[in-house]
Amino acid sequence: MKKSKIVSIKNISIISLCYNDEIYIKKHIKNLSFAQEIILIDNNSTDKSVSIAEEAGITVIQQSENNRADIIQSTINSAANNWVIVINVTDFLSPELINEFTTEIDKSKAAECYFAGQTLFFFGKTIKYGVFLNKKKLLIFDKTRFSYSEDFNRNPPKRLKLFKNKINSFSYKNFEDFNSRLNLIRKEEALVLFQKNKKPNIYHFFMKPFFLFINQYFFKLGFLNGREGFILAYISSFSVLKRYFILWLLYRNMD
């Protein structure tokens, strides 16, 4: 099978989101060599992620606990190029996907934003069934025509421009890593809900996590993924409970 040759360097700025990703960072930087600019936003990593990135000449910005959305937006605003990608360090873009979107944005009537599906690798196993197969991720957008928000990844529009090739997501290298990353995400979500004056109730604590597990594991056929499918559904549902517990603590000024 003939491998696709990656296009030459393009006027694209990439904002990479990092948290203790030293085992991925070198491969990630090499994978993004087609882009003119790479900026790393680090979420207080305790490993060598930042030093490895800085040695490679990557600009690193530190994120505090409660300014994720603001720091991403300010970085987008200051990016050197109009076309921007916001991506996790654990995501890998295949040569086929890179060629697909770089060809698309060169068109005179390019859309303002494009999405891509994701292939999830969980504990080294490809997840072939379940809710994650239908997940769409905002991949690339023109910042002069499109206002970025992470809500587009949680609730993508029904009509969207979708690439044929998918993002390969190696998000979780072990159980502890999976759990800690979810905890970070849920804490950030709780802060957003708190800022919107959303208050947790009995439904959020009991019914929502339960129904999420039932939907992900049974209705979306997650059980066909074996034990990985159960772990994925169980921790996902528990992390939703934790989101609202953190929100409950915020309203009581507790850590």
QUIMOTA-V591938 format. One record per residue. N is the residue number from 0. SS is DSSP state (2 for helix, 1 for strand, 0 for the rest). OMEGA is omega as a letter, one per 30 degrees, with the letter a starting at -180 (NA if undefined). Layout:
# QUIMOTA-V591938
n->(N,N)
ss->(SS,SS)
omega->(OMEGA,OMEGA)
This chain:
# QUIMOTA-V591938
n->(0,1,2,3,4,5,6,7,8,9,10,11,12,13,14,15,16,17,18,19,20,21,22,23,24,25,26,27,28,29,30,31,32,33,34,35,36,37,38,39,40,41,42,43,44,45,46,47,48,49,50,51,52,53,54,55,56,57,58,59,60,61,62,63,64,65,66,67,68,69,70,71,72,73,74,75,76,77,78,79,80,81,82,83,84,85,86,87,88,89,90,91,92,93,94,95,96,97,98,99,100,101,102,103,104,105,106,107,108,109,110,111,112,113,114,115,116,117,118,119,120,121,122,123,124,125,126,127,128,129,130,131,132,133,134,135,136,137,138,139,140,141,142,143,144,145,146,147,148,149,150,151,152,153,154,155,156,157,158,159,160,161,162,163,164,165,166,167,168,169,170,171,172,173,174,175,176,177,178,179,180,181,182,183,184,185,186,187,188,189,190,191,192,193,194,195,196,197,198,199,200,201,202,203,204,205,206,207,208,209,210,211,212,213,214,215,216,217,218,219,220,221,222,223,224,225,226,227,228,229,230,231,232,233,234,235,236,237,238,239,240,241,242,243,244,245,246,247,248,249,250,251,252,253,254)
ss->(0,0,0,0,0,0,0,0,0,1,1,1,1,1,1,1,1,1,0,0,0,0,0,0,2,2,2,2,2,2,2,0,0,0,1,1,1,1,1,1,1,1,0,0,0,0,0,0,2,2,2,2,2,2,2,0,0,0,1,1,1,1,0,0,0,0,0,2,2,2,2,2,2,2,2,2,2,2,0,0,0,0,1,1,1,1,1,1,0,0,1,1,0,0,2,2,2,2,2,2,2,2,2,2,2,0,0,0,0,0,0,0,1,1,1,1,1,1,1,1,1,1,0,0,1,1,0,0,0,0,2,2,2,2,0,1,1,1,1,1,1,1,0,0,0,0,0,0,0,0,2,2,2,2,0,0,0,0,0,0,0,1,0,0,0,0,1,1,1,1,1,1,0,0,2,2,2,2,2,2,2,2,2,2,2,2,2,2,2,2,2,2,2,2,2,0,0,0,0,0,0,2,2,2,2,2,2,2,2,2,2,2,2,2,2,2,2,2,2,0,0,2,2,2,2,0,2,2,2,2,2,2,2,2,2,2,2,2,2,2,2,2,2,2,2,2,2,2,2,2,2,0,0,0,0)
omega->(a,l,l,l,a,a,l,a,a,l,a,l,l,l,a,a,a,l,l,a,a,l,a,a,a,l,a,a,l,l,a,a,l,a,a,a,l,l,a,l,a,a,l,l,l,l,a,a,a,a,l,l,a,l,l,l,a,l,a,l,l,l,l,a,a,a,a,a,a,a,l,a,l,l,l,a,a,a,a,a,l,l,a,l,l,a,l,l,a,l,a,l,a,l,l,l,l,l,a,a,l,l,a,a,l,a,a,l,l,l,a,l,a,l,l,l,a,l,a,l,a,a,l,a,l,l,a,a,l,a,a,a,a,a,l,a,l,a,a,a,l,a,l,a,a,l,a,l,l,l,l,l,l,a,a,l,a,l,a,l,a,l,a,a,a,l,l,a,l,a,a,a,l,a,a,l,l,a,a,l,l,l,l,a,a,l,l,l,l,l,l,l,l,l,l,l,l,a,a,l,a,l,a,a,a,a,a,l,a,a,l,l,a,a,a,a,a,a,l,l,l,a,l,l,a,a,l,l,l,l,a,a,a,a,l,a,l,a,l,l,a,l,a,l,l,l,l,l,a,l,l,l,a,l,NA)
